[in-house]
Amino acid sequence: MVTASIPYPVAARSASAFRPRTPLRERVSATGAAVLSILGLIGLGALLAAGLLVVPLAAAIVFGPALLAAL
């Protein structure tokens, strides 16, 4: 297998332009990760609840007038 490398421009490697990237685990605290996880679960629950309401709502829109007229 042959791989090719693309040379990195020398100007971009200067000390002022180069900032090493820190790993994500060092930029996000455990508390922040826990909060984002909980918010994600709440959002997932809201999305599932909205999905469960789609079919009954559509049925009420389609069959509701006929059922009300039969009363």
N, C-alpha and C positions, 0 to 999 in steps of 0.2 A: 504494500500500500504506500502510495506516495502522497505526501502532504506538502502544501505550499504555505509559506508564511508571508504575510503582508508586512512590510517594514513600517514601523510606527514613526511618524514625523519627529525629527529631532526637536523642533520648536515646541511641540506639545509636551515633550518630556522635561522641559525646564522646571526648575525648583518652584517657581511661582505658579505654574499652571498645573503641576502634579499634586494631587491630593489623594492619598491612598483611601480606598473605600473601606469603611469599617464593616465587619459582619453585622447582619441584621440582628443577631442575638445581643450585640453590644449596644445597639441603638434603641431597642425596645425593651422596656422593663417587664418584669414578670407581672406586675400589676396592670400595666397597659395591655399586655397580651390577654390577661384574664378578662378585662373590661371589654376588649374587642370580641373575645369569644362569646361572652354573655350577650352582647348586642347582636352578634351574628345569629345566635340561637333565637333571640326574640324576633329578629327579622324573618328568620326561617319559619317560625311559628305563625307569624302574621301572613306570610306568603301562602302557607298551607291552608290557613283558615279562609283566606280569600278564594283559594282554589276550590275549596269544598262548598263555597256559597254560589259558585257560578252555575251549577246545574239546577239547584232549586230556584234560583232567581230567574233563569231562562225559562224554566217550566211555568213559573208564576206569570211571566210576561206572555207566554204563548197561550196557556190554558186558562189564565185568570179571568179574562173577559167572558169566556164561554161558561165558566163555572158560576160567575156572578149573575149572568143572565138566566141561568137555570134556577136560581133561587127565586 
